[in-house]
Amino acid sequence: MRYSRNIFETENHRGTGTRSVSGTAIVFIVLTIVSVLAAAYIIVNFNEVTARIAIGMANVLSSGFPILFVVIAIIYFVMRIKRRMHRRFWGW
């Protein structure tokens, strides 16, 4: 099975009977622990977390970022319409 390109194969090729943990399993365990700790922190400090989110969103909305987003969207749609009109003109 070593050269069959099986993505679910274990990463060690030392044979049977050897116990080892693959890199994928280690990353999975670490990320699971981090997500459980983050969820517990959010549950314990819910008011603090929501206050930080609210302050952050107020700062983003007052910084002019939404105006930049709207300007980029308008430019995108104008260029898209121009491209369609150009195709229709030369396409017939």
C-alpha positions in Angstrom: 0.0 0.0 0.0 3.0 2.3 0.2 2.9 3.4 -3.5 -0.9 3.2 -4.1 -1.4 7.0 -3.4 -3.9 6.3 -0.8 -4.5 9.6 1.1 -5.9 7.8 4.1 -2.9 5.6 4.6 -0.8 6.0 7.7 2.4 8.0 7.3 4.8 5.5 8.8 6.0 2.6 6.6 7.8 0.6 9.3 5.4 -2.3 9.1 2.6 -3.6 11.4 3.0 -3.7 15.1 4.7 -0.3 15.3 2.5 2.2 17.1 2.9 5.8 15.9 0.8 8.9 15.5 0.6 10.6 12.1 1.1 14.3 11.6 -2.5 14.6 10.5 -3.7 13.2 13.8 -1.4 15.5 15.8 -2.8 18.6 13.9 -6.3 17.3 14.4 -5.8 16.9 18.2 -4.2 20.3 18.6 -6.8 22.1 16.6 -9.6 20.3 18.6 -8.1 21.4 21.9 -7.7 25.0 20.7 -11.3 25.2 19.5 -12.6 23.7 22.7 -10.6 26.2 24.7 -11.8 29.1 22.5 -15.4 28.0 22.9 -15.1 27.8 26.7 -13.5 31.3 26.8 -16.4 32.7 24.7 -19.0 31.0 26.9 -17.3 32.2 30.2 -16.6 35.8 29.0 -19.6 36.3 26.7 -20.3 39.9 27.7 -16.7 40.9 27.2 -16.5 39.2 23.8 -19.7 40.7 22.5 -18.6 44.2 23.7 -15.2 43.8 21.9 -17.1 42.7 18.7 -19.4 45.7 19.0 -16.6 48.2 19.5 -14.6 46.6 16.6 -17.6 46.9 14.2 -18.3 50.5 15.3 -14.7 51.3 14.5 -14.9 49.6 11.1 -18.2 51.4 10.2 -16.9 54.8 11.2 -13.5 54.4 9.5 -14.9 54.7 5.9 -14.3 51.1 5.0 -17.9 50.6 3.9 -17.6 53.6 1.5 -14.5 52.0 0.0 -16.4 48.7 -0.4 -19.3 50.5 -2.2 -16.9 52.3 -4.5 -15.1 49.0 -5.4 -18.5 47.3 -6.1 -19.7 50.2 -8.3 -16.4 50.1 -10.3 -16.8 46.3 -10.7 -20.4 46.5 -12.0 -19.6 49.4 -14.4 -16.7 47.4 -15.9 -18.9 44.3 -16.1 -21.6 46.3 -17.9 -19.1 47.8 -20.3 -17.7 44.4 -21.2 -21.2 43.1 -21.9 -22.1 46.1 -24.1 -18.8 45.7 -26.0 -19.6 42.0 -26.7 -23.1 42.8 -27.9 -21.9 45.5 -30.2 -19.2 43.4 -31.9 -21.0 40.1 -31.5 -23.8 40.8 -34.1 
